[in-house]
């Protein structure tokens, strides 16, 4: 198992370096000159050229790429925002808790609700309970985040006046963003749980458990659910990886100064140091999430654990 973890960590480093190269190259060859934006609309050609020198944009592609890799991975200097004139890491430290609150709360909500909906629908396949549950899931997954957010603002803020429409403050400010962020995840987890449980619904051991007279609740939670966990764990891992990266639109609509809004604002203003580091941060978070999912596989499924142990024994014999 230790060898597997080391191997995965190595590939995480490769993915991180590849992501850094890709995002730097994409931004470098993106049409437009950031120096024109930051020099101002009335800037002369000399002012723009001076701004290019200040931002380091007058250097060649290889020089800029080398400096970016050296500063980021050797000096651990994540750079300074061109727009805010602040270290990127300082802004991330301030904004990250707001994004995590929304993402983590939404994940808990969509996981618990989605699992319950899927568990409720699977034993009633083809019946009205199944149709109603999957119908609700289809509505949730089909509604765009920004539309749901706007409808919530109109209903709960403009009409009922019970929740604030935007900004940050107490817990009430997070209710609508969390609900909005959770809807699609609820639908995905409900559909995945239903499909996974239906995959084991007619297995021999389920039929045997029922034939022995076990109550349906014990059959569902004691036999069906544990054996249907593998695809569900994958869905959970995908949701966990979106805790940080999955809320830019929601943060924009509700004016929550989190990491997602920071990234969107930086893209619009061509603040490349911020865009690069935010993308790298998302890549690291996603890679760690997938690593945790793979390790969970090994603990949940004895066959995978045996496969790792078998591989190690074969290497030892040679």
C-alpha positions in Angstrom: 0.0 0.0 0.0 2.9 2.4 0.8 4.3 1.8 -2.6 1.0 2.6 -4.2 0.7 5.8 -2.3 4.2 6.9 -3.3 3.4 6.1 -6.9 0.2 8.2 -6.8 2.1 11.1 -5.1 4.6 11.0 -7.9 1.9 11.3 -10.5 0.3 14.1 -8.5 3.5 16.0 -8.9 3.6 15.3 -12.7 0.0 16.4 -13.0 0.7 19.6 -11.1 3.7 20.4 -13.3 1.7 19.6 -16.4 -1.1 21.9 -15.2 1.3 24.7 -14.5 2.8 24.4 -18.0 -0.6 24.2 -19.6 -2.2 27.2 -17.9 0.9 29.4 -18.4 1.1 28.5 -22.1 -2.7 29.1 -22.6 -2.5 32.5 -20.9 0.7 33.5 -22.7 -0.9 32.9 -26.2 -4.3 34.3 -25.3 -5.0 37.3 -27.6 -4.7 40.7 -26.0 -2.1 42.5 -23.9 -2.6 42.8 -20.1 -0.3 45.8 -20.1 -2.9 47.8 -22.1 -5.5 47.0 -19.4 -3.3 47.9 -16.5 -1.8 51.0 -18.2 -5.2 52.6 -18.5 -7.4 53.7 -21.5 -5.5 57.0 -21.9 -2.0 55.4 -21.8 0.5 56.2 -24.6 2.5 53.6 -26.4 5.4 54.4 -24.1 3.3 53.9 -21.0 2.1 50.5 -22.3 5.7 49.5 -23.0 6.8 50.6 -19.5 3.9 48.6 -18.0 5.0 45.6 -20.0 8.5 45.9 -18.5 7.1 46.3 -14.9 4.9 43.2 -15.3 7.7 41.2 -17.0 5.8 40.8 -20.2 8.7 42.1 -22.4 10.6 38.8 -21.8 10.5 35.8 -24.1 8.1 32.9 -23.5 10.9 30.6 -22.2 12.2 33.3 -19.8 8.7 33.9 -18.3 8.0 30.2 -18.1 11.3 29.5 -16.3 10.7 32.4 -13.8 7.2 31.1 -13.2 8.4 27.6 -12.4 11.4 28.7 -10.4 9.3 31.2 -8.3 6.4 28.8 -7.8 8.1 25.4 -7.2 11.6 26.4 -5.9 11.1 29.6 -4.0 7.4 28.9 -3.1 6.6 32.4 -4.1 3.0 32.3 -5.5 3.3 35.8 -7.0 1.6 39.1 -6.5 -1.7 40.2 -8.0 -1.4 42.8 -10.7 -4.8 44.2 -10.0 -4.8 44.2 -6.1 -1.0 44.6 -5.7 -1.2 42.0 -2.9 0.4 38.5 -2.6 -1.9 35.9 -4.1 -1.5 33.7 -1.1 -2.8 36.4 1.3 -6.0 36.8 -0.7 -6.5 33.0 -0.9 -6.2 32.7 2.9 -8.9 35.3 3.4 -11.2 34.0 0.7 -10.8 30.2 1.0 -12.8 29.7 4.2 -15.9 31.3 2.6 -15.6 29.0 -0.4 -15.0 25.9 1.8 -18.1 26.8 4.0 -20.3 26.8 0.9 -18.7 23.8 -0.8 -18.4 21.5 2.3 -22.0 22.3 3.5 -23.3 21.8 0.0 -21.5 18.4 -0.2 -22.9 17.2 3.1 -26.4 18.2 2.0 -26.2 16.7 -1.4 -24.6 13.5 -0.1 -27.1 12.9 2.7 -30.1 13.9 0.6 -28.9 12.1 -2.6 -28.2 8.9 -0.8 -31.6 8.9 0.9 -33.4 9.6 -2.4 -31.5 6.8 -4.2 -32.0 4.3 -1.4 -35.7 5.2 -1.3 -36.1 4.9 -5.1 -34.2 1.6 -5.8 -36.5 -0.8 -3.9 -39.5 0.8 -5.7 -38.2 0.4 -9.2 -40.9 1.3 -11.8 -43.4 2.5 -9.1 -44.6 6.0 -8.4 -42.0 6.4 -5.6 -39.2 5.7 -8.1 -40.7 8.0 -10.8 -41.3 10.9 -8.3 -37.8 10.7 -6.9 -36.1 10.5 -10.3 -38.3 13.3 -11.6 -37.2 15.5 -8.8 -33.6 14.6 -9.5 -34.0 15.4 -13.2 -35.4 18.9 -12.3 -32.5 19.5 -10.0 -29.8 18.4 -12.5 -31.4 20.3 -15.4 -31.8 23.7 -13.7 -28.7 25.9 -14.3 -27.0 27.2 -11.2 -27.3 30.9 -12.1 -31.0 30.6 -12.9 -31.7 28.8 -9.6 -29.7 31.5 -7.8 -31.7 34.3 -9.4 -35.0 32.6 -8.7 -34.0 32.1 -5.0 -33.1 35.8 -4.8 -36.5 36.8 -6.3 -38.4 34.5 -3.9 -36.6 34.6 -0.6 -35.2 38.1 -0.8 -37.4 40.2 -3.0 -40.8 38.6 -2.3 -40.6 37.1 1.2 -37.7 39.2 2.5 -36.4 36.5 4.8 -32.9 36.0 3.5 -30.2 38.5 2.4 -29.7 38.7 -1.4 -26.0 39.1 -1.5 -22.8 39.7 0.5 -21.3 38.0 3.6 -22.2 38.1 7.2 -24.0 35.7 9.5 -25.2 32.2 8.7 -28.3 33.5 6.9 -26.0 34.8 4.1 -24.9 31.3 3.3 -28.3 29.6 3.1 -29.2 30.3 -0.5 -25.7 29.8 -1.9 -25.4 26.4 -0.1 -28.9 25.3 -1.3 -28.1 26.4 -4.9 -24.7 24.6 -4.9 -26.2 21.4 -3.5 -29.1 20.8 -5.9 -27.1 19.4 -8.8 -25.1 17.2 -6.4 -28.3 15.8 -4.9 -29.5 14.7 -8.3 -26.2 13.1 -9.2 -25.9 11.2 -6.0 -29.5 10.1 -6.1 -29.2 8.7 -9.6 -25.8 7.1 -8.9 -27.1 5.5 -5.6 -30.2 4.2 -7.3 -28.2 2.7 -10.2 -25.6 1.1 -7.9 -28.3 -0.5 -5.7 -30.2 -1.8 -8.7 -27.0 -3.4 -9.9 -27.0 -5.6 -6.8 -30.8 -5.8 -6.3 -31.2 -9.2 -7.9 -27.9 -10.8 -6.8 -28.1 -14.2 -5.3 -27.1 -13.1 -1.8 -29.9 -10.6 -1.8 -32.4 -13.2 -2.7 -31.0 -15.5 -0.1 -31.2 -12.8 2.6 -34.9 -12.2 1.8 -35.6 -16.0 1.7 -34.2 -16.2 5.2 -36.8 -13.8 6.3 -34.7 -10.8 7.0 -36.6 -7.5 7.2 -36.3 -5.3 4.1 -34.6 -2.5 6.0 -31.7 -4.9 7.0 -31.5 -6.2 3.4 -31.2 -2.7 2.0 -28.8 -1.2 4.6 -27.0 -4.4 5.6 -26.5 -6.1 2.2 -27.3 -3.9 -0.8 -25.8 -0.6 0.2 -22.4 -1.8 1.3 -21.9 -3.8 -1.9 -23.1 -0.8 -4.0 -20.6 1.7 -2.4 -17.9 1.6 -5.0 -19.6 3.8 -7.7 -21.0 6.0 -4.9 -17.6 6.6 -3.5 -16.5 7.8 -6.9 -19.4 10.2 -7.0 -18.5 11.4 -3.5 -14.9 12.0 -4.6 -16.0 14.0 -7.6 -18.2 16.1 -5.4 -15.4 16.6 -2.8 -13.0 17.8 -5.6 -15.6 20.5 -6.5 -15.8 22.0 -3.0 -13.3 24.6 -3.9 -13.6 24.7 -7.7 -17.3 24.3 -8.1 -18.8 27.6 -6.9 -17.5 30.5 -9.1 -21.0 31.2 -10.7 -22.7 31.0 -7.3 -20.2 33.3 -5.7 -20.6 35.7 -8.5 -24.4 35.8 -8.4 -24.5 36.2 -4.6 -21.4 38.5 -4.5 -19.5 36.3 -2.1 -15.8 37.2 -2.1 -14.5 33.6 -2.3 -11.9 31.8 -4.4 -14.3 31.3 -7.3 -15.2 35.0 -7.6 -11.5 35.8 -7.2 -10.7 33.7 -10.2 -13.6 35.1 -12.4 -12.6 38.7 -11.6 -9.0 37.9 -12.4 -9.8 36.3 -15.7 -11.9 39.4 -16.7 -9.1 41.8 -15.7 -6.3 39.6 -17.1 -4.7 39.3 -13.7 -2.6 36.3 -14.9 -0.6 35.6 -11.6 -3.9 35.0 -9.8 -5.4 32.9 -12.6 -2.3 30.6 -12.6 -2.2 30.0 -8.9 -6.0 29.5 -8.6 -5.9 26.9 -11.3 -2.9 25.2 -9.7 -4.7 25.3 -6.4 -7.8 23.6 -7.9 -5.6 21.0 -9.5 -3.9 20.1 -6.2 -7.2 19.9 -4.4 -8.7 17.7 -7.1 -5.7 15.4 -7.2 -5.8 15.0 -3.4 -9.5 14.2 -3.5 -8.9 11.5 -6.1 -6.1 10.0 -4.1 -8.4 9.8 -1.1 -11.0 8.1 -3.2 -8.5 5.5 -4.4 -7.3 4.8 -0.9 -11.0 4.5 0.3 -11.5 1.9 -2.5 -8.7 -0.2 -1.0 -10.2 -0.1 2.5 -13.8 -0.7 1.3 -13.1 -3.5 -1.2 -10.9 -6.4 0.1 -10.2 -7.5 -3.5 -8.2 -4.3 -4.2 -6.3 -4.5 -0.9 -5.4 -8.1 -1.7 -4.3 -7.0 -5.2 -1.8 -4.6 -3.6 -0.6 -7.1 -1.1 -0.2 -9.7 -3.9 1.8 -7.3 -6.0 4.2 -6.6 -3.1 4.7 -10.3 -2.4 5.5 -11.1 -6.0 8.1 -8.4 -6.1 9.6 -9.8 -2.9 9.9 -13.3 -4.4 11.7 -12.1 -7.4 
